[in-house]
Amino acid sequence: QVQLMESGGGLVQPGGSLRLSCAASGRIFTLKTMGWYRQGPGLERELVARFTTGDNTDYADSAKGRFTISRDNIKNTVNLQMSSLKPEDTAVYYCNALVDVMGIVYSYWGQGTQVTVSS
């Protein structure tokens, strides 16, 4: 089992910044990907940014140029620095990790952290 603990959400004004953090713990064998998704009101969950193999990253078009994902491989943490936030960034942000356990890939999710962008 892998546990993901998110922190850093909250209320911020448009144009502001927030930093989300996710710490993974438990039986982490081979971490294939780790990153952030979000689900806005009435919307489907979507990718925000994630690390894939090596140091490669994927960003949603809406996140490019405003959000930066970073990680600490020793601490098994991944962070999302968000700037120039817009009201449409309002969502519950979820940390996700794909873990390879002897050839079987498991997907783990955090409990989510609310980000609200409003004046």
Sequence and secondary structure as in RCSB ss.txt:
>XXXX:A:sequence
QVQLMESGGGLVQPGGSLRLSCAASGRIFTLKTMGWYRQGPGLERELVARFTTGDNTDYADSAKGRFTISRDNIK
NTVNLQMSSLKPEDTAVYYCNALVDVMGIVYSYWGQGTQVTVSS
>XXXX:A:secstr
 EEEEEE  EEE TT  EEEEEEEEE   EEEEEEEEEE TTS  EEEEEE STT EEE TTTTTTEEEEEETTT
TEEEEEE S  GGG EEEEEEEEEEETTEEEEEE   EEEEE  
